[in-house]
Structure formats: structure tokens, C-alpha cells
Amino acid sequence: MKLLMVSGDRQVSIGERGPFYSMQAEFSRHFERIDVICPRPPGTPTVSCIHERVFFHPANSGRLAQVGYILRKGRELVETQGHSLIVSHDYGWFYNGLGSARLSAATGVPYLSELHHVPGHPRAADLRERFDKLVARAYVAWARSRTPAFRVVNRGEMPDLLTSWGVPQSQILVLPSLYIDFDLFHPSQPEAGEERFDQDVLFVGRMVNNKGLSAIVEALALLKGRGQGCRGLFVGKGELLGWLRAKVHAMGLADAVRFIEWVKSPSDLARIYRRSRVAVCASTCEGGPRVTVEAMACGTPVVSTPVGIMGELLEDGEAGRLCDFNAASLAEHLGVLLGDPSLRERAGARAVEIVQRFEYKAALEVYARGLIDLAAAAGGRS
């Protein structure tokens, strides 16, 4: 079977080996060929090939012309390669979905609309996310009659939202997007003479508005005020990094909080997870998030808001804690785990058990098989 993917990822086309590049190494084994249409990168766009059978076709124009490019390039590829299914990663202004729907109508090849998360759900961080949620709802209403299914990556949050928007359960395909390499992300004991933990509370992610950064800093300040001061580490960069540094300083936490903007390799990141007592996610909306599941695979318990798949993984409280969308709730649950080493150790061990279903090869096989079955059911070419 041949697959046509319409992606927003441009890392591969500029030579970077990010998550999408790594994922394709295993995923592509399940298909004869994969063609990927992606946005225009800086410089001159050129077709590139990775893993012998995955071909990237970057656009030669900007975002506003992306719908037309998807239709033109997609028709050319379908005519020459005979794809069975179009997979569209849909977000933002939904250029990918609009173009994929037009391509599907023109070629007769079914398209799957992938909605990893919806901005502003379950909580909106700002007015922009409220608007983006309205845009997503309008797209879903438009796409319902054009796609055989919407792929979502968790069993609770997204199916509930789509059904509330009028999408029947039969049109919702749950295929998780977490593919964890347990050769990299696993528990380990510290080397002889090495301190077990470098930090108490760890955040990993982009420094952007929906990540709940203010709540994390305020929670650390609340813990300090209760005499439960702890060391924090923020890993990542983004538009709010400068603001976050200033807030940490203003709240008297400069001596207790460190920042790392870039981690060289996944193995270095795994070591940071293992050397953290608790990982935290205070986001208002997420698809996964991947970083919390990677931390759990390393034996690090998590305190998280009920976003993405975290509501499922932490609902029984055995592998970490679910908190509300505010600093007081976050501080309360962090305090419980940080104050009880035996509880934290049990939670870390349980976390490792829970995430085993996201083992890299097995999870990608589930994804690939879901696409193959959908193509067959929707009448795609075999």
C-alpha cells in the first residue's frame, strides 16, 4: 500500500532529524511508499528521500497558496504512484485539510483528517485560543461529509469533544500518537557516588502561552512559602522564555530554578527525566503530551492537568496526580509527591508499567494497521 501524507512538519526538508524523521524509520516499514507534502522551507525547496521509501515534497509557495499546492502536487503524485489513502495532519487554519479534501474529491482517494488536539480545549489560555477553537469546530462541521474518519490520539478528551460537535462515534478513529523508544527512555540507578536527583520539579516543552508556565512558577513559590522549597528546572525555549526568567526572579526563586534551552540528544533528555523527582505539565490543551509519557517511561511520576492522554494515564492516581488548572492545585499535588519518597517511588514504578503500550514498534504498527484497515473500508486502492 502507498500512502500520501499532508504534514505541517518542515524539519526533514531543512535537514533536521526531529520526531517525525525518527518515527518514519519504523512506520515506513509498513508501506510500499510514503509521499509527504509539507510547507515551504527556507531556501530552495527540493524533493528529499529518507529511509529509502519516504519522499518529501515541500511547497514552492507560502501558506496562503498551500491549498492549491496540495491539490496540484497531490494529483501529480496520485496519478504516478496510485496511493490508497491521504492522511492530513489538520490544525490552525486547516490548509492541509482543505487541500486534502479537494484532492480526495478530484482523485477518489479517501482522506483521513488527523486532529491531535484542538486549541482552547479543555481550557483556553487566551482569546486567540477561543477563536481557534471556533475555527476548528467550523472545519469539523465542513469535513464531516468529506472524510470517512477523524483520527484522534486519546480515548477521552477528543472523542467527547467531537461527539459534542455532532460527529458520530463510528467516524472517530482512536490511534495514539505516542511512540516511545524504551531503549532510550527507561529507569536506571545513579552511578556510584552520584546524587540521585538534580532537581525536584521538571518542566520540558515550548515556552508558550498554553503551557501554564505562570502556574508552575506560582506553585513553586507556594511550596517555598510553606517551607517545602524545591529545585526546579525548565527545559525548552520559546517566545515566553524571557518573561518566564523575569517572573522566576520577581517571585524570589532565582536561586532555586535553572533553565536549559536545548538538550543535545534524546539520551541526554532521558537522563534529565531520571534525575528529576517529579515532572510537571500545567497545560491548558495538549495532544499527548509526549514529554510527560517519556518521563513516566523513565520512572518519574507526573503531576498534570487533565489534558490530552494524561486524564487516562493518571486517573487512578497510582502513577502521579491530576491537578486543576491553577497554581494552588498544582502546588498541593506536587507537595504530596515531593513530601513522601515511598509514595513517589511506587508512583514511578507504576508509571513505567502504564506506558508500556506506547512501545515504539508496537504503537507504530497499531497506527499503520489502522490506516491500512481504514483505506480498505473506505474503498482506497489496494
C-alpha positions as CSV (number, residue, x, y, z in Angstrom):
1,M,0.0,0.0,0.0
2,K,1.2,3.5,-0.8
3,L,0.4,6.4,1.5
4,L,0.2,10.2,0.9
5,M,0.7,12.3,4.0
6,V,0.0,16.1,4.1
7,S,2.0,17.3,7.0
8,G,2.9,20.6,8.7
9,D,6.4,19.3,9.6
10,R,9.2,21.0,7.7
11,Q,12.1,19.8,9.9
12,V,13.1,17.0,7.5
13,S,13.1,19.3,4.5
14,I,15.7,21.5,6.2
15,G,17.8,18.6,7.2
16,E,16.8,18.2,10.9
17,R,16.2,14.8,12.4
18,G,13.3,15.5,14.7
19,P,10.5,13.2,15.9
20,F,8.8,12.9,12.5
21,Y,12.1,11.8,10.9
22,S,12.6,9.2,13.6
23,M,9.0,8.0,13.6
24,Q,9.2,7.3,9.8
25,A,12.2,4.9,10.2
26,E,9.8,2.3,11.7
27,F,6.4,3.5,10.3
28,S,7.6,3.3,6.7
29,R,8.3,-0.4,7.0
30,H,4.6,-1.0,6.8
31,F,4.1,0.7,3.4
32,E,5.5,0.3,-0.1
33,R,6.0,4.1,-0.4
34,I,5.1,7.2,1.6
35,D,4.9,10.6,-0.1
36,V,4.8,13.7,2.3
37,I,3.6,17.1,1.1
38,C,4.9,19.7,3.6
39,P,5.2,23.5,3.9
40,R,7.8,25.5,2.1
41,P,11.2,25.6,4.0
42,P,13.7,28.4,3.9
43,G,15.8,28.4,0.8
44,T,15.1,26.5,-2.4
45,P,12.6,23.6,-1.9
46,T,13.8,20.3,-3.2
47,V,12.4,16.7,-3.0
48,S,14.3,14.6,-0.5
49,C,14.1,10.9,0.5
50,I,14.6,9.3,3.9
51,H,14.6,5.7,5.0
52,E,14.6,4.6,1.3
53,R,10.8,4.9,0.8
54,V,9.7,8.2,2.3
55,F,9.7,11.2,-0.1
56,F,9.2,14.8,1.0
57,H,7.7,17.3,-1.4
58,P,8.0,20.8,0.1
59,A,5.7,23.6,-1.3
60,N,7.2,26.2,-3.5
61,S,4.9,28.9,-2.2
62,G,3.7,30.3,1.1
63,R,0.9,29.2,3.4
64,L,-1.8,31.1,1.6
65,A,-1.2,29.1,-1.5
66,Q,-0.8,25.8,0.3
67,V,-4.3,24.5,-0.5
68,G,-3.6,24.9,-4.2
69,Y,-0.2,23.3,-4.0
70,I,-1.6,20.3,-2.1
71,L,-4.2,19.8,-4.9
72,R,-1.7,20.2,-7.8
73,K,1.2,18.2,-6.3
74,G,-1.2,15.7,-4.8
75,R,-2.9,15.0,-8.1
76,E,0.5,14.5,-9.8
77,L,1.6,12.1,-7.1
78,V,-1.6,10.1,-7.1
79,E,-1.6,9.8,-10.9
80,T,2.0,8.5,-10.9
81,Q,2.0,6.4,-7.6
82,G,-1.5,5.3,-7.0
83,H,-1.9,6.0,-3.3
84,S,-4.6,4.2,-1.3
85,L,-5.1,6.9,1.4
86,I,-4.4,10.5,2.1
87,V,-3.6,11.4,5.7
88,S,-3.9,15.0,6.6
89,H,-2.5,16.5,9.8
90,D,-5.0,19.2,10.5
91,Y,-4.6,22.3,12.7
92,G,-4.5,26.1,12.6
93,W,-6.3,27.4,9.6
94,F,-6.7,23.9,8.2
95,Y,-4.9,24.4,5.0
96,N,-3.9,20.8,5.0
97,G,-7.5,19.5,5.5
98,L,-9.0,21.9,2.9
99,G,-6.4,20.9,0.3
100,S,-6.7,17.2,1.1
101,A,-10.5,17.3,0.8
102,R,-10.2,18.9,-2.6
103,L,-7.6,16.3,-3.6
104,S,-9.8,13.5,-2.4
105,A,-12.7,14.8,-4.4
106,A,-10.6,15.2,-7.5
107,T,-8.9,11.7,-7.3
108,G,-11.4,9.5,-5.5
109,V,-8.7,8.6,-2.9
110,P,-10.2,8.9,0.6
111,Y,-8.6,11.2,3.1
112,L,-8.2,10.9,6.9
113,S,-8.4,14.1,8.9
114,E,-6.0,13.9,11.9
115,L,-6.9,16.1,14.9
116,H,-4.2,15.7,17.6
117,H,-5.7,18.4,19.7
118,V,-7.9,21.5,19.5
119,P,-6.6,24.8,20.8
120,G,-8.7,26.1,23.7
121,H,-9.8,22.6,24.7
122,P,-10.3,21.8,27.5
123,R,-9.3,25.3,28.6
124,A,-8.5,28.4,26.6
125,A,-5.2,30.2,27.5
126,D,-6.3,33.4,25.8
127,L,-8.7,34.9,23.3
128,R,-6.7,33.6,20.4
129,E,-7.3,30.0,21.5
130,R,-11.1,30.7,21.9
131,F,-11.1,31.9,18.3
132,D,-9.0,28.9,17.1
133,K,-11.5,26.5,18.8
134,L,-14.3,28.1,16.8
135,V,-12.3,27.7,13.6
136,A,-11.7,24.0,14.4
137,R,-15.4,23.5,15.0
138,A,-16.3,25.1,11.7
139,Y,-13.7,22.9,9.9
140,V,-15.0,19.7,11.6
141,A,-18.6,20.5,10.5
142,W,-17.4,21.1,7.0
143,A,-15.2,18.0,6.9
144,R,-17.7,15.5,8.3
145,S,-19.3,14.8,4.9
146,R,-15.9,14.7,3.2
147,T,-13.7,12.3,5.3
148,P,-14.5,8.7,6.3
149,A,-13.0,9.4,9.7
150,F,-11.2,11.8,12.1
151,R,-8.2,10.3,13.8
152,V,-7.8,11.3,17.4
153,V,-5.0,10.4,19.7
154,N,-6.7,9.8,23.1
155,R,-9.8,8.0,24.2
156,G,-11.5,10.6,26.3
157,E,-10.9,14.3,25.6
158,M,-11.1,14.4,21.8
159,P,-13.9,11.8,21.2
160,D,-16.0,13.6,23.7
161,L,-15.4,17.0,22.0
162,L,-16.1,15.6,18.5
163,T,-19.3,13.9,19.6
164,S,-20.5,17.1,21.2
165,W,-19.9,18.7,17.7
166,G,-22.1,16.2,16.0
167,V,-19.5,13.6,14.8
168,P,-20.8,10.1,15.2
169,Q,-18.7,7.6,17.1
170,S,-18.3,5.5,14.0
171,Q,-16.4,8.3,12.4
172,I,-13.9,8.7,15.2
173,L,-10.7,6.6,14.9
174,V,-8.6,6.4,18.0
175,L,-4.9,5.8,17.2
176,P,-2.5,7.2,19.8
177,S,0.5,9.2,18.5
178,L,2.9,8.4,21.3
179,Y,5.8,6.1,20.1
180,I,8.3,5.7,22.9
181,D,11.7,4.2,22.4
182,F,12.3,2.2,25.6
183,D,15.9,1.6,24.7
184,L,16.3,5.4,25.4
185,F,13.6,6.1,27.9
186,H,13.8,3.7,30.8
187,P,14.6,3.8,34.5
188,S,18.2,3.4,35.8
189,Q,20.1,3.7,39.0
190,P,22.6,6.5,39.6
191,E,26.3,5.7,39.2
192,A,28.3,5.1,42.3
193,G,28.8,8.3,44.3
194,E,26.4,10.2,42.2
195,E,23.5,12.1,43.8
196,R,20.1,10.6,42.8
197,F,18.3,13.9,41.8
198,D,19.4,17.1,40.3
199,Q,16.0,18.8,40.6
200,D,12.7,18.2,42.3
201,V,10.3,19.6,39.7
202,L,10.9,19.4,35.9
203,F,9.2,21.1,33.0
204,V,10.0,20.2,29.4
205,G,8.4,21.9,26.5
206,R,8.0,25.1,24.4
207,M,7.8,28.4,26.4
208,V,4.4,29.4,25.0
209,N,1.1,30.5,26.5
210,N,-0.9,27.3,26.7
211,K,1.8,25.5,28.8
212,G,0.7,27.0,32.1
213,L,4.1,28.4,32.9
214,S,2.8,31.0,35.3
215,A,1.0,28.4,37.3
216,I,4.2,26.3,37.6
217,V,6.3,29.2,38.9
218,E,3.5,30.3,41.3
219,A,3.2,26.7,42.6
220,L,6.9,26.6,43.3
221,A,6.5,29.9,45.2
222,L,3.6,28.5,47.2
223,L,5.7,25.4,48.2
224,K,8.6,27.7,49.3
225,G,6.2,29.7,51.4
226,R,5.1,26.6,53.1
227,G,8.6,25.6,54.0
228,Q,8.8,23.0,51.2
229,G,11.2,24.7,49.0
230,C,12.3,22.7,46.0
231,R,14.6,23.0,43.0
232,G,13.0,23.5,39.6
233,L,14.3,23.0,36.0
234,F,12.7,24.4,32.9
235,V,13.9,22.8,29.6
236,G,13.0,24.5,26.4
237,K,12.7,27.8,24.6
238,G,10.1,30.0,23.0
239,E,8.6,33.4,23.0
240,L,7.9,33.5,26.7
241,L,11.3,32.4,27.9
242,G,12.4,36.0,28.8
243,W,9.2,36.7,30.6
244,L,9.5,33.4,32.5
245,R,13.0,34.2,33.7
246,A,11.8,37.6,34.9
247,K,8.8,36.0,36.7
248,V,11.1,33.5,38.5
249,H,13.3,36.3,39.6
250,A,10.4,38.5,40.7
251,M,9.0,35.7,42.9
252,G,12.3,35.2,44.7
253,L,13.1,31.8,43.1
254,A,16.2,32.7,41.1
255,D,18.4,30.6,43.4
256,A,16.2,27.6,43.1
257,V,15.3,27.5,39.4
258,R,17.5,26.6,36.4
259,F,16.9,26.9,32.7
260,I,18.2,24.8,29.8
261,E,17.2,25.9,26.4
262,W,18.4,23.0,24.3
263,V,19.2,19.3,25.0
264,K,21.7,17.7,22.6
265,S,20.2,14.3,22.3
266,P,17.2,12.1,23.5
267,S,19.6,10.2,25.7
268,D,20.6,13.4,27.5
269,L,16.9,14.3,27.9
270,A,16.2,10.8,29.3
271,R,19.0,11.4,31.9
272,I,17.3,14.7,32.9
273,Y,14.0,12.8,33.4
274,R,15.6,10.2,35.5
275,R,17.3,12.7,37.7
276,S,14.0,14.6,38.5
277,R,11.8,13.7,41.4
278,V,8.6,14.8,39.6
279,A,7.7,16.0,36.1
280,V,5.0,18.6,35.6
281,C,2.5,19.6,32.9
282,A,0.3,22.6,33.6
283,S,-1.0,23.0,30.0
284,T,-4.5,24.1,29.1
285,C,-4.5,22.0,25.9
286,E,-2.3,19.2,24.5
287,G,-2.3,16.3,22.1
288,G,-0.1,13.9,24.1
289,P,1.9,15.4,25.7
290,R,4.9,13.3,24.7
291,V,7.3,14.7,27.3
292,T,5.2,13.5,30.3
293,V,5.0,10.0,28.9
294,E,8.7,10.0,28.2
295,A,9.3,11.0,31.9
296,M,7.0,8.2,33.1
297,A,8.9,5.7,31.0
298,C,12.0,6.8,32.9
299,G,10.3,6.1,36.2
300,T,9.5,9.7,37.0
301,P,5.9,10.3,38.3
302,V,3.9,13.2,36.8
303,V,1.6,15.9,38.1
304,S,-0.5,17.1,35.2
305,T,-3.7,18.9,34.3
306,P,-6.2,16.6,32.6
307,V,-5.1,17.4,29.0
308,G,-4.6,15.0,26.1
309,I,-4.0,11.5,27.2
310,M,-3.0,12.4,30.8
311,G,-6.5,12.1,32.1
312,E,-6.4,8.4,31.1
313,L,-2.9,7.7,32.4
314,L,-3.3,9.4,35.8
315,E,-7.0,8.9,36.6
316,D,-6.4,6.3,39.3
317,G,-3.7,8.4,41.0
318,E,-1.2,5.5,41.0
319,A,1.4,6.9,38.6
320,G,1.1,10.5,39.5
321,R,-1.6,13.1,40.2
322,L,-4.1,15.0,38.1
323,C,-4.4,18.7,39.2
324,D,-6.7,21.5,38.3
325,F,-5.8,24.5,36.1
326,N,-4.4,26.7,38.8
327,A,-1.3,27.1,40.9
328,A,-2.9,26.1,44.3
329,S,-4.0,22.7,43.0
330,L,-0.6,22.1,41.3
331,A,1.3,23.0,44.4
332,E,-0.9,20.7,46.5
333,H,-0.3,17.6,44.4
334,L,3.4,18.4,43.9
335,G,3.7,18.8,47.7
336,V,2.2,15.3,48.3
337,L,4.6,13.5,45.9
338,L,7.7,15.5,47.0
339,G,6.9,15.0,50.7
340,D,6.6,11.2,50.5
341,P,9.6,9.4,49.0
342,S,7.9,5.9,49.3
343,L,4.8,7.2,47.5
344,R,6.9,8.8,44.8
345,E,8.9,5.6,44.3
346,R,5.7,3.5,44.0
347,A,4.2,6.0,41.5
348,G,7.4,6.0,39.4
349,A,7.3,2.2,39.2
350,R,3.6,2.2,38.2
351,A,4.3,4.9,35.6
352,V,6.7,2.6,33.9
353,E,4.1,-0.1,33.7
354,I,1.3,2.1,32.4
355,V,3.2,3.5,29.4
356,Q,4.3,0.1,28.1
357,R,1.5,0.2,25.5
358,F,3.4,3.0,23.8
359,E,6.4,0.9,22.9
360,Y,7.8,2.3,19.7
361,K,7.4,-0.5,17.2
362,A,4.1,-1.8,18.6
363,A,2.5,1.6,18.7
364,L,3.5,2.4,15.2
365,E,2.2,-1.0,14.0
366,V,-1.1,-0.1,15.5
367,Y,-1.1,3.2,13.7
368,A,-0.1,1.7,10.4
369,R,-2.7,-1.1,10.7
370,G,-5.4,1.4,11.5
371,L,-4.6,3.3,8.3
372,I,-4.5,0.1,6.2
373,D,-7.9,-1.0,7.5
374,L,-9.4,2.4,7.0
375,A,-8.2,2.5,3.4
376,A,-9.7,-0.9,2.7
377,A,-13.1,0.1,4.4
378,A,-13.2,3.4,2.5
379,G,-12.5,1.9,-0.8
380,G,-8.9,3.1,-1.3
381,R,-6.7,1.3,-3.8
382,S,-5.0,-1.8,-2.5
